[in-house]
Amino acid sequence: ITDLKMPNMDGFELIRHLRNDAKTELLPIIMLTGESDDKSREEARKVGVSAFIVKPFVPEQISGLIRSIFT
């Protein structure tokens, strides 16, 4: 689970690093963000985000996604 906006590296850059490493390339990734625009959603899709959740959210959204990813 990662946020899009972080201090040293944004979530897209983090995901690119994870996807380019054989040890983590298949790791499911949930992105949390306050950005709901189409450009952010498209970029998330391109870098390989498994699920995209816009803040604010309810905790059940994340727990439901985690269950669906791992079952």
N, C-alpha and C positions, 0 to 999 in steps of 0.2 A: 504494500500500500504506500503510495507516494502522493505528495502534493505537486501541483504544477509549479507554483512559485516558492522557491527556497532561496536562502541567502547566497550560497556559493555556486550552485549549479541548478538550472531549472529541471523540472521533472522530465521533459523531453530528452535533455542531454543524459540524464541518469539512465533512462530507458534505452537510449541508443547504446550506451556502454554495456548494459546488461544483455542486450540482444546480440552484441558483438563478441560476447564471451561464451565459449562452448559450455561452461559450467552453469550459466544462468540464462542461456538463450530461450529456453522453453518455460521459464518461470512465469506463472500467472501474475499479472500486474494490474492493480486497481488504482486508478488515478482520481484523486479528490481535487476539486478546483472550484473557485468562485467564478471562473470563466465559462459561460454557457454558449459562446458564439460558435458559429459553424467552423470557423478557421481553427479554433482550438480542438474541436471534436475531430476534424479531418486530420490534423497533425497527430493527434493521439492515435487515431486509426493507423496512420502511416508508420508510426514507430512501433506499433504492436501492443498497444494497451488492451488488456483483456476486458476491462470494464471502466466506464467513465461516470463518475458521480459528481453532480454539481452541489456545492454548499449553498445554503444549509441542507442538511440531510438528517434522516432519522437513523439511529444505530441499526435498526432492523434491515435497512437497505444493504449495509455492508455485510452483516451476518448472513443474509440471504444470498448475496453474491458469492461469498466465500463457500457456503454450502454447495451452491450450484457449480462452482469451479472444481471443487474437489470430490464431487460425487458422480 
